[in-house]
Amino acid sequence: MAIVTCPNCGTKNRVDEKAANVQLQPVCGKCGAKLPLPQPAGGDGHPVAATDDTFEQVIADERPVLVDFWASWCPPCRAVAPVLDQLATESGGRYVIAKLNVDENPRTAERFHIEGIPTLLIFKKGQLVDRLVGAHPKPSIQQHLQAQL
């Protein structure tokens, strides 16, 4: 569920982003005005924050999802972060960039045997399809994402 603010009256409305489309236009529960369609996860040009609790929902997207397993103390992770921000901005909704802090979310990091960071995992429809370990340059990451489109 997404929270969408009504442009007419400012009321916050819960909207099911999977059901909302042009035919099922969401409307404000208070004033009845049409609400803007919610942006899909990762469609706003910013990486999505993933956690142990939200991970399955994040990777279940129809689009390819690149998950950056990182930590704040890791210099290579900090070096890759601006590249991933650029890729999220350039995605045009074709893929999703997500970030998972391994220190705060150890269950998911352990599940995927993350032994070195940064590790970039690419999922398609919830299935792991590619793995990149270490700091890769932007063209390399783009190539791996393009292969999944």
Backbone torsions as a table, in degrees:
resi	resn	phi	psi	omega
1	MET	NA	135.4	177.3
2	ALA	-106.1	151.7	174.4
3	ILE	-100.9	121.1	-179.0
4	VAL	-120.2	127.3	178.9
5	THR	-86.4	131.4	179.6
6	CYS	-67.6	126.6	179.1
7	PRO	-70.7	-16.2	-178.1
8	ASN	-86.6	-52.0	-173.8
9	CYS	-116.4	-8.1	178.0
10	GLY	84.6	2.6	179.6
11	THR	-70.7	139.8	176.6
12	LYS	-88.3	129.3	-176.9
13	ASN	-122.8	140.8	173.0
14	ARG	-84.6	129.4	-178.0
15	VAL	-131.6	130.8	175.3
16	ASP	-77.1	105.9	-174.7
17	GLU	-66.7	-22.3	178.4
18	LYS	-76.2	-31.6	-179.3
19	ALA	-88.8	-24.2	-176.3
20	ALA	-73.6	128.8	173.7
21	ASN	-158.1	-173.1	-176.4
22	VAL	-62.2	-37.8	179.6
23	GLN	-74.4	-34.4	178.5
24	LEU	-109.0	61.2	-177.0
25	GLN	-63.5	120.8	177.4
26	PRO	-69.3	146.9	178.3
27	VAL	-126.4	154.9	179.5
28	CYS	-65.5	133.9	178.6
29	GLY	-71.1	-18.3	-178.6
30	LYS	-94.6	-52.0	-173.7
31	CYS	-109.5	-9.7	178.2
32	GLY	81.8	2.7	179.6
33	ALA	-70.0	149.6	177.3
34	LYS	-66.3	136.6	178.5
35	LEU	-97.4	149.1	174.2
36	PRO	-66.1	146.9	178.7
37	LEU	-67.0	135.1	179.6
38	PRO	-66.2	147.2	176.8
39	GLN	-74.5	139.3	174.3
40	PRO	-64.7	157.9	-179.9
41	ALA	-55.2	129.7	179.8
42	GLY	79.2	2.0	-177.6
43	GLY	-88.3	-0.2	-177.1
44	ASP	-97.6	10.7	178.0
45	GLY	83.3	11.5	178.9
46	HIS	-127.4	148.8	174.6
47	PRO	-63.0	149.6	178.5
48	VAL	-91.9	135.6	175.6
49	ALA	-82.1	122.3	177.6
50	ALA	-107.4	148.5	177.2
51	THR	-133.1	174.0	175.1
52	ASP	-55.3	-37.7	-176.5
53	ASP	-78.2	-28.5	-175.6
54	THR	-105.2	-2.9	-171.7
55	PHE	-55.9	-49.1	-178.1
56	GLU	-59.8	-39.7	179.0
57	GLN	-65.6	-39.8	-178.8
58	VAL	-65.2	-45.1	-175.5
59	ILE	-81.3	-8.9	-178.8
60	ALA	-76.3	-1.7	-178.8
61	ASP	-59.5	149.3	176.7
62	GLU	-67.3	-30.8	-179.3
63	ARG	-80.8	159.6	172.4
64	PRO	-60.9	142.0	179.6
65	VAL	-124.4	119.6	174.7
66	LEU	-97.0	122.4	179.2
67	VAL	-109.9	122.0	177.4
68	ASP	-92.4	113.4	174.1
69	PHE	-90.3	116.3	-169.3
70	TRP	-142.5	173.6	172.5
71	ALA	-146.5	150.6	-175.7
72	SER	-67.0	-26.2	-178.2
73	TRP	-85.4	-1.5	-172.3
74	CYS	-94.4	109.4	179.5
75	PRO	-58.2	-43.6	177.6
76	PRO	-62.7	-32.7	177.3
77	CYS	-64.0	-42.7	178.7
78	ARG	-66.4	-31.6	178.7
79	ALA	-70.4	-34.8	-178.5
80	VAL	-80.3	-25.2	-174.9
81	ALA	-53.5	-46.8	179.6
82	PRO	-64.1	-32.4	177.6
83	VAL	-64.8	-43.6	179.8
84	LEU	-67.6	-35.1	174.9
85	ASP	-62.4	-42.4	177.7
86	GLN	-63.0	-43.8	179.9
87	LEU	-63.5	-38.3	177.5
88	ALA	-63.2	-42.1	179.3
89	THR	-65.1	-38.1	-176.9
90	GLU	-85.4	-4.0	-172.2
91	SER	-62.4	-31.9	-177.7
92	GLY	58.5	23.7	-179.7
93	GLY	80.0	2.9	-178.8
94	ARG	-75.8	-29.0	179.2
95	TYR	-148.3	169.8	-178.3
96	VAL	-120.3	137.7	172.7
97	ILE	-107.6	126.6	179.0
98	ALA	-126.5	154.9	179.4
99	LYS	-128.4	134.9	178.3
100	LEU	-128.9	117.6	178.9
101	ASN	-76.9	116.1	-174.7
102	VAL	-69.1	-27.2	178.3
103	ASP	-70.5	-35.3	-178.3
104	GLU	-89.8	-14.0	-175.3
105	ASN	-135.6	65.0	-174.3
106	PRO	-68.1	-27.8	-178.4
107	ARG	-60.9	-47.3	-178.1
108	THR	-70.0	-39.7	177.9
109	ALA	-61.2	-41.7	178.8
110	GLU	-67.7	-41.4	-179.5
111	ARG	-56.1	-38.4	-178.0
112	PHE	-100.5	15.9	174.8
113	HIS	52.8	49.6	178.4
114	ILE	-77.9	109.5	-178.1
115	GLU	-109.6	-20.2	177.7
116	GLY	-136.7	143.4	178.9
117	ILE	-125.5	150.6	-0.3
118	PRO	-73.3	144.4	170.0
119	THR	-120.9	129.5	178.8
120	LEU	-110.4	118.6	176.7
121	LEU	-108.2	137.3	177.3
122	ILE	-112.4	126.9	-179.7
123	PHE	-114.4	148.3	173.7
124	LYS	-134.3	119.2	-176.8
125	LYS	52.1	41.4	175.6
126	GLY	84.6	-4.7	-178.0
127	GLN	-105.3	135.2	177.1
128	LEU	-68.5	124.4	-178.4
129	VAL	-120.9	-14.5	-178.0
130	ASP	-159.9	152.6	-179.3
131	ARG	-141.1	130.1	174.2
132	LEU	-124.4	126.3	179.6
133	VAL	-111.6	131.7	179.3
134	GLY	99.4	175.9	-179.2
135	ALA	-82.1	112.7	179.3
136	HIS	-105.0	149.5	176.3
137	PRO	-72.3	159.2	-177.2
138	LYS	-52.7	-46.8	-179.1
139	PRO	-59.3	-35.4	178.8
140	SER	-66.4	-45.1	179.6
141	ILE	-64.6	-42.7	178.3
142	GLN	-59.3	-43.3	-179.1
143	GLN	-59.9	-43.0	179.6
144	HIS	-66.9	-38.6	177.3
145	LEU	-67.4	-44.1	-179.2
146	GLN	-58.8	-35.5	-179.2
147	ALA	-63.4	-20.0	-178.0
148	GLN	-99.9	-3.3	-179.7
149	LEU	-80.1	NA	NA
